[in-house]
Amino acid sequence: MKSTGKILRYQLRDVIRGRWILVYTLVFLLMTDVLFRFGGSGERVVLSLMNVVLLLVPLVSIIFGTMYLYHAREFIVLLLAQPVDRTSLFLGLYGGMAIPLAGSYAVGVGLPFLWHAGGGGGGGSALGVLLLTGVLLTCAFTALAFLVAVLFEDRAKGFGAAVLVWLLAAVVYDGVILIVVTSLWRYPLERPLLVLTMLNPIDLGRVFLLLQFDIAALMGYTGAVFSRFFGSAVGKGLALTVLVAWSVVPLLVGLRRFRMKDF
């Protein structure tokens, strides 16, 4: 644990010194501030930010996470020559990337809400869910990025695989669900749709956010099913557990491969 803490502190300083993390913070800060100035209430701003967060946060996390681990190859080889176990090294590297990304996102979105006082229209609970969803998606796609970087030795292949993972989760998966629903509309699809939603962290985050507003009716019968399930305490707890699992499972698989990898 001491080794993990030392590596984590070093990586945090290294990442925070980079200008890209400041740019990432400023993008969300300026975007949120502009939405307040032209959009009005806090809930409307959260709703406007939702799609941006669901697309941009996973994309930045998986791309920068993959690049980060590839660029740290020489540092990894150097530390492996020292009395540092691989588990501590991998977890320290992961924390050194996921924590700055999640913190930058939370600061960029949260500060405008503070100085605009929620836009005078509440939105406190919706903002909390938006921040929590963004942080969990950051952790999940950073873990996926580390898994991709460990699986692919070649940087070009790893970068391509990372972009492909994002495309599948953000774009293709929704198309597949639409085809399934259209083709099997005669059959009861409530439970299969719930399972399919939880198999994609972006879709799960989207449903979780939409149910914070009174627009479930716009989603039709599916919205009623989601509202009934995810609106309950059990449903919310399960959704959060699955989002956390999307961080833990890829991280553990990546750690297992990292411990067996020959550098």
Sequence and secondary structure as in RCSB ss.txt:
>XXXX:A:sequence
MKSTGKILRYQLRDVIRGRWILVYTLVFLLMTDVLFRFGGSGERVVLSLMNVVLLLVPLVSIIFGTMYLYHAREF
IVLLLAQPVDRTSLFLGLYGGMAIPLAGSYAVGVGLPFLWHAGGGGGGGSALGVLLLTGVLLTCAFTALAFLVAV
LFEDRAKGFGAAVLVWLLAAVVYDGVILIVVTSLWRYPLERPLLVLTMLNPIDLGRVFLLLQFDIAALMGYTGAV
FSRFFGSAVGKGLALTVLVAWSVVPLLVGLRRFRMKDF
>XXXX:A:secstr
 HHHHHHHHHHHHHHHHSHHHHHHHHHHHHHHHHHHHHH SHHHHHHHHHHHHHHHHHHHHHHHHHHHHHHTHHH
HHHHHTSS  HHHHHHHHHHHHHHHHHHHHHHHHHHHHHHTGGGGS  HHHHHHHHHHHHHHHHHHHHHHHHHHH
H SSHHHHHHHHHHHHHIIIIIHHHHHHHHHHHTTTS  HHHHHHHHHT HHHHHHHHHHTTTT GGGGHHHHHH
HHHHHTSHHHHHHHHHHHHHHHHHHHHHHHHHHHH   
